[in-house]
Every structure is written in structure tokens, then in C-alpha cells.
Amino acid sequence: MSHYNAVIIETYYSSRTSSSGCIRAKPIAGQNVDTSMNVECSLKMRQSHPVGTKFLINAKIKNKEGGYDFLYSYYNAPYKLINEKEAEDFLKNIKH
């Protein structure tokens, strides 16, 4: 996955990170993407909405040398807030 794809992510609290980064994001299930992957994306986006908010972003899988895979979205990239119905509709259109 070297190019950007549409992915729905959801924010959550993480106790494993610093206080400034305690609101993390992960992909939701059903998208052919590992749901345990972290998402590197806009901190402002994550902090401007309640935890549990879903976003549609464009992201690609990256890997830090010798590290782990994660989803990357440019910090200033556009995003869309997604409700449960929109998420369900999006997932129905994914080819497995």
C-alpha cells in the first residue's frame, strides 16, 4: 500500500503515550487494515472532537526503519467526520 487510500479511523484514549498525545487513532474493523495499527495524523483533528469520533481520511501504510507498520496521513490533509450510518455504508463497499 504505497499510495493513499480512504480509511475510516476512530479516536481513543491511550494510556501508553504522553499526555499531549493521549488521544490516539486507529482504523476501524472491516477495511482490510490491521486495527491495532496506530495512525499518524493531525493532533488538532484528534483533539477538536470527542474521543470515539470517526473520521474518513486518506492514509498509506508506512514503516519506520526497523520498526512497525502504521498508517500515515499528512497533518494538514482534509478529513471528513463520519457517523455510524456513513461508516456502515463505506464498509459495505469494500472488496474483501
HELIX and SHEET records of a PDB file:
HELIX    1   1 SER A   19  GLY A   21  5                                   3    
HELIX    2   2 LEU A   43  GLN A   47  1                                   5    
HELIX    3   3 GLU A   84  LYS A   92  1                                   9    
SHEET    1   A 5 ILE A  23  PRO A  27  0                                        
SHEET    2   A 5 ASN A   5  TYR A  13 -1                                        
SHEET    3   A 5 LYS A  54  ASN A  63 -1                                        
SHEET    4   A 5 ASP A  69  TYR A  72 -1                                        
SHEET    5   A 5 VAL A  39  GLU A  40  1                                        
SHEET    1   B 4 ILE A  23  PRO A  27  0                                        
SHEET    2   B 4 ASN A   5  TYR A  13 -1                                        
SHEET    3   B 4 LYS A  54  ASN A  63 -1                                        
SHEET    4   B 4 LYS A  80  ILE A  82 -1                                        
END                                                                             
